[in-house]
Amino acid sequence: MNDPIRPTSVLDASALLAFIYHERGADIVANAIANGCLIGTVNWAEVLAKLVIAGGDPQEVTAMALPGGPSTRLELVTFDDEQARESGRLIRKTRSLGLSLADRAAIALAQVRHLPVLTTDRAWRSLHLPIKIEVIR
C-alpha cells in the first residue's frame, strides 16, 4: 500500500514542462515530485496543450506523470470554487505582469494549500504574496 501524498509544493505548467523536457531546473522539479507535489487541472491542461503543439502524445505523458504510476508523487488537483475565487482576487496583483489564468490558478492552489509554488517565470519574483515562489532557473 502506498503512503498518502503529503505535498511539499505546487508546480505550474512551466515547471512540469522543464522537467519533461529535461531543461535547466528539471532537477529541482524532480526533487519536488519525489517529495510529493501538486499540479492543478488548469496547469495540467496547459502542459498537455503544449505537448500536442510540439507533436507529442498527451496519453504517454499522462501514463508517465499522473498518480497511479508506481513511482510518481504528483497529485492532480481539480480546479474548484475556492481556487477560482482566489485566482480572481489575484488579477489585481498580476495583471501588469501579464500572468495567465493558468499562472493565477497555480498561485491560487499554492495559497489555498499553504505551499510554495515552483515556476520558470521570473516575473513572479516581483509578486508580494503570502506564499513562497521558487523560480527554478
Contacts in CASP RR format, 6 or more apart in sequence:
PFRMAT RR
TARGET T0000
AUTHOR 0000-0000-0000
METHOD contacts of the structure
MODEL  1
MNDPIRPTSVLDASALLAFIYHERGADIVANAIANGCLIGTVNWAEVLAK
LVIAGGDPQEVTAMALPGGPSTRLELVTFDDEQARESGRLIRKTRSLGLS
LADRAAIALAQVRHLPVLTTDRAWRSLHLPIKIEVIR
5 36 0 8 1.000
5 67 0 8 1.000
5 73 0 8 1.000
5 75 0 8 1.000
6 36 0 8 1.000
7 36 0 8 1.000
7 37 0 8 1.000
7 38 0 8 1.000
7 75 0 8 1.000
7 113 0 8 1.000
7 115 0 8 1.000
8 32 0 8 1.000
8 35 0 8 1.000
8 36 0 8 1.000
8 37 0 8 1.000
8 115 0 8 1.000
8 116 0 8 1.000
9 32 0 8 1.000
9 35 0 8 1.000
9 36 0 8 1.000
9 37 0 8 1.000
9 38 0 8 1.000
9 110 0 8 1.000
9 115 0 8 1.000
9 116 0 8 1.000
9 117 0 8 1.000
9 118 0 8 1.000
9 134 0 8 1.000
10 37 0 8 1.000
10 38 0 8 1.000
10 39 0 8 1.000
10 40 0 8 1.000
10 106 0 8 1.000
10 109 0 8 1.000
10 110 0 8 1.000
10 113 0 8 1.000
10 115 0 8 1.000
10 116 0 8 1.000
10 117 0 8 1.000
10 118 0 8 1.000
11 29 0 8 1.000
11 32 0 8 1.000
11 33 0 8 1.000
11 37 0 8 1.000
11 38 0 8 1.000
11 39 0 8 1.000
11 43 0 8 1.000
11 74 0 8 1.000
11 106 0 8 1.000
11 117 0 8 1.000
11 118 0 8 1.000
12 39 0 8 1.000
12 43 0 8 1.000
12 102 0 8 1.000
12 103 0 8 1.000
12 106 0 8 1.000
12 107 0 8 1.000
12 117 0 8 1.000
12 118 0 8 1.000
12 119 0 8 1.000
12 121 0 8 1.000
13 39 0 8 1.000
13 43 0 8 1.000
13 44 0 8 1.000
13 46 0 8 1.000
13 47 0 8 1.000
13 50 0 8 1.000
13 102 0 8 1.000
13 106 0 8 1.000
14 119 0 8 1.000
14 120 0 8 1.000
14 121 0 8 1.000
15 29 0 8 1.000
15 32 0 8 1.000
15 118 0 8 1.000
15 119 0 8 1.000
15 120 0 8 1.000
15 136 0 8 1.000
16 29 0 8 1.000
16 39 0 8 1.000
16 43 0 8 1.000
16 47 0 8 1.000
16 65 0 8 1.000
17 23 0 8 1.000
17 47 0 8 1.000
17 50 0 8 1.000
17 120 0 8 1.000
18 24 0 8 1.000
18 25 0 8 1.000
18 26 0 8 1.000
18 29 0 8 1.000
18 120 0 8 1.000
18 136 0 8 1.000
18 137 0 8 1.000
19 25 0 8 1.000
19 26 0 8 1.000
19 29 0 8 1.000
19 30 0 8 1.000
19 33 0 8 1.000
20 47 0 8 1.000
20 51 0 8 1.000
20 61 0 8 1.000
20 65 0 8 1.000
23 120 0 8 1.000
23 137 0 8 1.000
24 136 0 8 1.000
24 137 0 8 1.000
25 120 0 8 1.000
25 136 0 8 1.000
25 137 0 8 1.000
28 118 0 8 1.000
28 134 0 8 1.000
28 136 0 8 1.000
29 118 0 8 1.000
29 136 0 8 1.000
32 118 0 8 1.000
33 72 0 8 1.000
33 73 0 8 1.000
33 74 0 8 1.000
34 73 0 8 1.000
35 73 0 8 1.000
36 73 0 8 1.000
36 74 0 8 1.000
36 75 0 8 1.000
37 73 0 8 1.000
37 74 0 8 1.000
37 75 0 8 1.000
37 118 0 8 1.000
38 74 0 8 1.000
38 75 0 8 1.000
38 76 0 8 1.000
38 77 0 8 1.000
38 109 0 8 1.000
38 113 0 8 1.000
38 115 0 8 1.000
39 47 0 8 1.000
39 74 0 8 1.000
39 75 0 8 1.000
39 76 0 8 1.000
39 77 0 8 1.000
39 106 0 8 1.000
40 76 0 8 1.000
40 77 0 8 1.000
40 78 0 8 1.000
40 79 0 8 1.000
40 105 0 8 1.000
40 106 0 8 1.000
40 109 0 8 1.000
41 76 0 8 1.000
41 77 0 8 1.000
41 78 0 8 1.000
41 79 0 8 1.000
42 79 0 8 1.000
42 101 0 8 1.000
42 102 0 8 1.000
42 105 0 8 1.000
42 106 0 8 1.000
43 102 0 8 1.000
43 105 0 8 1.000
43 106 0 8 1.000
44 76 0 8 1.000
45 102 0 8 1.000
46 102 0 8 1.000
47 61 0 8 1.000
48 58 0 8 1.000
48 61 0 8 1.000
48 62 0 8 1.000
51 57 0 8 1.000
51 58 0 8 1.000
51 61 0 8 1.000
52 58 0 8 1.000
63 69 0 8 1.000
64 72 0 8 1.000
65 72 0 8 1.000
65 74 0 8 1.000
66 72 0 8 1.000
66 74 0 8 1.000
66 76 0 8 1.000
67 74 0 8 1.000
67 75 0 8 1.000
67 76 0 8 1.000
77 109 0 8 1.000
79 105 0 8 1.000
82 112 0 8 1.000
83 105 0 8 1.000
83 108 0 8 1.000
83 109 0 8 1.000
83 112 0 8 1.000
84 108 0 8 1.000
86 107 0 8 1.000
86 108 0 8 1.000
86 111 0 8 1.000
86 112 0 8 1.000
87 101 0 8 1.000
87 104 0 8 1.000
87 105 0 8 1.000
87 107 0 8 1.000
87 108 0 8 1.000
88 104 0 8 1.000
88 108 0 8 1.000
90 99 0 8 1.000
90 104 0 8 1.000
90 107 0 8 1.000
90 108 0 8 1.000
91 104 0 8 1.000
93 127 0 8 1.000
93 128 0 8 1.000
93 129 0 8 1.000
94 103 0 8 1.000
94 104 0 8 1.000
94 107 0 8 1.000
94 127 0 8 1.000
97 123 0 8 1.000
97 124 0 8 1.000
97 126 0 8 1.000
97 127 0 8 1.000
98 123 0 8 1.000
99 107 0 8 1.000
99 121 0 8 1.000
99 123 0 8 1.000
99 124 0 8 1.000
103 119 0 8 1.000
103 121 0 8 1.000
103 124 0 8 1.000
106 117 0 8 1.000
106 119 0 8 1.000
107 117 0 8 1.000
107 124 0 8 1.000
107 127 0 8 1.000
107 129 0 8 1.000
107 131 0 8 1.000
107 133 0 8 1.000
109 115 0 8 1.000
109 117 0 8 1.000
110 116 0 8 1.000
110 117 0 8 1.000
110 131 0 8 1.000
111 129 0 8 1.000
111 130 0 8 1.000
111 131 0 8 1.000
114 131 0 8 1.000
115 131 0 8 1.000
116 131 0 8 1.000
116 132 0 8 1.000
116 133 0 8 1.000
116 134 0 8 1.000
117 124 0 8 1.000
117 131 0 8 1.000
117 132 0 8 1.000
117 133 0 8 1.000
117 134 0 8 1.000
118 134 0 8 1.000
118 136 0 8 1.000
119 133 0 8 1.000
119 134 0 8 1.000
119 135 0 8 1.000
119 136 0 8 1.000
120 135 0 8 1.000
120 136 0 8 1.000
120 137 0 8 1.000
121 135 0 8 1.000
122 135 0 8 1.000
124 133 0 8 1.000
124 135 0 8 1.000
125 133 0 8 1.000
125 135 0 8 1.000
127 133 0 8 1.000
END
